[in-house]
Amino acid sequence: MLYIIATPIGNLGDISIRAKEVLEKVDYLLCEDTRNTGQFLKLLNLSNSPKLISFYDEVEEQKIPEVIKLLESGVEVGLVSDAGTPIISDPGFKLVRKCRQLGYLMTSIPGPSALIDALVLSGLPSGRFSYLGFLPKRDGERKKILEQYKQIDGAKIVYESPFRINKLVEEIAKVYGETTNIAICRELTKKFEEVITGTAVEVSQEINKRTIKGEIVVVFC
Ligand code: SAM
């Protein structure tokens, strides 16, 4: 059986009881970075630790046959990412697709994901929303995606690096208008968690006054 296991996005206390139980019982654990996951498992003080298998974007496809062999042999396999819910802007989709095609048993241990945490904290309407993931780096491609989603109702959620956050707010103002409501949600669940809200113009003025650091999710509507 394959277990897709969500892990905390910055606060160890957010690990679920079920996630811990499953991490203790799986024989193998697919993870993006074996060192990160190794340290994380140590912090959890588990009675039993799974064997770690490196499983990051670039090797996902080539590792699938190996994982399928393990599943065929009847062992329990888990999948985690460095943080949050696997597959959400993280590896795993191709493996799950393959397991669906082959009819293997799978379940997901739900838990933290930065996009949901940001949406909940944003104060923006949440009935309908679109998740855009990370935008491409090239200006033209970014603009094109922002324009495409303008046709769709509801909040938009983007993962962004602190180095491009000022640029993204300017782009949103240009494509969606200066009065678009924005929430910059950074360092969620961590010590320096902060949510900066206002119109595109207000948020732009605020973030231009200082350096915005850490992990960021932008919600706008
Ligand atoms: N799978 C993860 C999830 O479920 O949210 C996302 C992985 S993606 C590679 C990493 C990005 O998620 C970061 O660059 C940032 O945009 C966002 N992120 C992750 N943790 C965060 C946090 N604690 N606060 C704000 N954003 C976070």
Boltz pocket constraint, residues with backbone or C-beta under 6 A from the ligand:
constraints:
  - pocket:
      binder: B
      contacts: [[A, 9], [A, 10], [A, 81], [A, 83], [A, 84], [A, 85], [A, 86], [A, 87], [A, 88], [A, 89], [A, 90], [A, 112], [A, 113], [A, 114], [A, 115], [A, 158], [A, 159], [A, 160], [A, 161], [A, 185], [A, 186], [A, 187], [A, 188], [A, 189], [A, 190], [A, 215], [A, 216], [A, 217]]
      max_distance: 6.0
